[in-house]
Amino acid sequence: MRVLITGATGLIGSEISRRCQEKDIDVHYLTTSKSKIEKKEQYKGFYWNPSKGEIDLNALEGVSAIINLVGASIAKPWTEKNKKIILNSRIESAMLLFDTLSKNKHSIDQFISASAIGIYPSSKEKLYAEDDTGVDDSFVGKVVVKWESAVNNFQDLGIDVAKLRIGLVLAENGGMLEKLKQPVGFNAGAPLGDGKQWQSWIHIEDLANIFIHALENELAGTYNAVAPNPVTNKELVKCVAKTMGKSVWLPNVPAVVLKTLLGEMSTILLSSQLVSNNKIESTGFSFKFTHLSNALQDLLK
C-alpha cells in the first residue's frame, strides 16, 4: 500500500509517517519546502505550492489513499492576515488536490482528512457526538465548517471521505503540553478562566493509530478523535503538575485577563468541548491511553 500525506513533516504527520513505515506502508508526502524533500525507499517527498496551484504529479504514482493534515497553526496571533493564512492553507490545498485528481488519472479511492472538535459549540454540560449539527460561533468553528466542506467535495470524484475531528493532542515535544510544561516546571501553573472548561484530549500515538485504522478499515464519514475520558482544564493542569512532581498554588488566570491579552484568540483557551468517541470505538478501534494520568506518565517520563 502507498499513501500520500500532506503535512507529513508536522507534529502529527511525522508520527503517522513513522507508523506507516512500521507497517510497510509506503509514504509519499507533499511539502512546500524543497529542503525537506527526501527520497528514501519508503519515504519520498514531492514539492507543491497550493497558493500558486503547483504540484508534482509524480506524488500520485501508485497511491491509493490521501491523508490530509496540512494547515497553518491556529496558535499564531489572529490578525486579519493570519486568519487568511489559517483558512487558505486548508482550503487552497484541498482545492488543488481536488482539481489535480479531477484532471488526471489516479488510483486514489480514499481521502482521510484532519478536522477539529472546535466545530462544536462551547458548552460545559453537553456531550457532543458526530451527528450534532451545531457550530461554534467563533473563528475556529467557521474555519472547520469551510475545511470540511472542501474535503467533502472529494465524494463527487467517487472517493470515500473520512474526517477525523481531533481534540487536544498531547505529545512529548510540541503542542499544548510543551507550552504547559514550562510554567508548571517553575511551580507557576494555573487553571485558565474558571478551569471548568472541558478538554477532550488524545495521546499522539493513539491519534496516529486512528488514522492508520481509518486507512486499513476503509472508514468513511465523520469521527471524533479523542480519548475516552475528557478532563477539565483544572484537572489537566493539576495532573501535569503531579506527574512532574510540581505543585499548583497560583490562583486561576481570570478570563478577563486572557481576553485582554489575547482578544478573540482567547476562545482557544476558554472554550469547552465535551466530546464522545463512541463512534470510532464502535469500528473496533482500541485506545492505548484511556486516562490522562497514563498518557502523561508516558509523555513526561
N, C-alpha and C positions, 0 to 999 in steps of 0.2 A: 504494500500500500504506500502511496505517496500523497502528502498533503501540502498545501500552500498556506503559509501563515503570514498574516500581516501583523506588525507589531511584535515580531518574534524576538527582538533584542531587548524588549522591556522586561519589567519585573515578572509579569505573568507569562509572557511569551517565552522567556528563557526557560522557565520551569516546564512549560508544555513541550517545548522543543526537546529538552533533555529526556523527558519521559517517552516521547515519541521514538527517539533513537534507542532507548532501552527496550522498546517493544518492536524494534526493527521496522519502524515506520519511517520512510524517507521523508525528509523535510526540505521543501523549497521555501524560501522566505523573501519577502519584498522589503526593501529598505530605501529610504531617501538619502542615505549617506553611503557614498561609494566606498568609503574607507571601512565600512562594516561588512562588505561583501566577502564571503569566504566560499571556497569551492572544495568541500570535503566530500567523501563518498556518500554520506547520508545526510549532509547538511550543506545546501547550496543557496547562496544569496543572489538576488537579482534586483536591479535598480528600477525604481519608479518615482514619479513625481506627480501625485494626484492633482495638485493645483495647476499644473501645466498639461495634464492629460497624457503624461508619458508613462509607458510601462513596457518592460522587456517581455515579449510574448513567450520567450523560452521558459519563463517561470511556470507556464501552464503544462509543459510537456509531461505526460504520464500522471497528471494529478487527478485524483478522484474526489477530493474534498477541499474546501477552503475553511480555515479557522481565522476569523476576522477579529483582531484585537486592537487595531490601530485607533488612536485618538489622543489628542493632546490632553495633558493633565488638567483636571478641574481645580487643582490646588494653587494654580497661579492666580495673581490678583485679577478680579473680574472687571477689568477695564473694558470699554466697548471693543477695543482692538482684540484683546484676549478672548472675549466672548465669541467673536467671529472665528478666531483660530480654533477654539474648543469645538464649536459646531461644525465648521467647514472641514476640519480634519477627519471627522466621522462621515459627513455627508459626501464630500468630494471623492473620498477613497471608495466608498460604496458605489457611487455613480460610475467611477472609472472602471471598476471591476465588472459592474453590470453591462456597461457599454462594450467592454472588451469581450465578454462571454457571448453577448448577443451578436457580435460581428465576426467571431472566429470559431472554428471547430475546436471542441474541447471534450474532455471525458468527465467533467465535474457533475456529480449528482447530489452533492450535499454542501450546504453552506451553514457553518456554525458560527454565530456571532456573539461577542460580548455585548451585554447591556447593563443596566444598573437598577437596583431596587429604589433608587432615588425617584423613580416614576410614581411611587405610591405616596399619597398624601400623608403628611406628618401627623402621627397620632400616637398617643401613649396608651390607648386601650385596644384599638382594632388590630386583629391578626390578619395580615394580608396574604391572599393566595393569588395564583396567576390569573384567575378569571375575574379578579376585581378590576373594574374599568375606570375607577377614579384616577385622576392625575394630579400630582402635587403642583400647586400654583407657585412654582419657583423656576429659576433659570435651568436648574438641573432637570426638573420634570419636563420642561419644554424641549430640552436637548434630547432626552431619551425618547420622547414621542417621535421626533423627526428622525432620529437614529434608527429606531425600529421600523419606521415607515420605509426608509431607504432600503433596509435589509429585506423587508417583506417583498420587495419588487422582484427578488430572485425567483420567487414562486412562479412568476409569469414565464420563466425560462424552463419550467419543468424541474426545478431544483428544489429538493427538500430543505426547508429552513428551520434551524433551531436557534432560539435566542435564550441566552443564559443571563438572567438578571443577577448581577454579582453584588454581594454585600461588602462589608468592611473586610478587606483582605489583610490577614496577619502574616507577615513574613519576617525572616531573620534580619534581612537587610533591605530597607526600603519601605515605603508606605507609611501608614499612620503609626504603627508600632515603633518604628525607628524614631519618629518625632516625639512619641510619648515617653520613650526610654530616657531621653535627655533630662527633662525636668525631674522625673521620678528618681533618676540616679543621684540627684542632688537633694533628695527628700523634698522636692518642690512640686510634686504632682498634685493636681487638684481637679475635682469634677467640674464640668462645664455647665453653666446655667444652673438649673436645679438638679442636674445629674440624673434625672429620671427618664431621659430620652433613651429609647431602645436602640441598641447597636446589634444588628443582625450580622454576625461575623462569619468568617470562614478561613481555615488554615490554607495557605497557598498550595500545599501538597494535595489536599482534598479538592481544591478548585481545579488544579491541573488534571486530576484524575476524573473530574466530572466532564471536562472537555474530551478526554480520551474515551470515556464511557459513552458520551453522545456520539462520538465518531464511530466506535466499534458496534454500537447498537442502532445506528442509523436513526437517531431520535429526530423528531420534528415537533415544532410548537415552542411554547414559552415555558421556561423552567427557572425557578428561583435557586440560585447557587449560594446557599447559606447553610451553616451548621445547625443541628437540631435544637440547640439551647441558647437563644439570644440572651444578652445581658443588658443592664442599664449602663449608662456612661459611668456612673458612680462605681458600679461593680467592676467595670473594666479597669478603671484607674487603680482601685484597691487590689485587684488580682495581679496586675502588673507589678505594683509595689511589693506585694507579698512574695511573688516569685523572685524578685530581685533582692529581697531582704531589706527593703526600704519601708519608710512609713509615709502615711498621708496625713498631714496635720494642718495644712493650709485650708482656709475656707473656700467654698466654691467660687469659681470665677463668674460673677454676675452676667446674665445675658446682655444687659445694657452695655457692659464694658466690651463684650465681644462684638456687639453691633456697632459700637462707636469705633472700635479699632478696625473691624473687617467690613463693615457695611453689609451689603447684600450677601456677601460671601459667608457671613456668619451662619447662614442656614445649613451649611455643610456640617457644622459642629453641633447645632442645636436641634436639627430635625430628628424625628423619631420614627423609625420603621421597624415594626414587629412583624417579621416575615416567616411564613411557613415553608418548609422544604418537603412536605409530604409527597408532592408530585414527583420530584426527582428520585426520592426513595422508593416510590411505587414502581419505578422502572428497574429496580434491582440494585441500585447504587448503594454501597455501604460506606459510611463515613469512618475514617480512621480517628479523627479528632472530634468528639461529640461534645466535650465540655471545655470551657475556656481555660481552666486550670491545666488540663493536659496539653492543650495547644501551646500555652505559654511556657510550660516546662520544657517542651520540645524546642521551642524557638529561642528561649533565653538561657538554655543550659550552659 
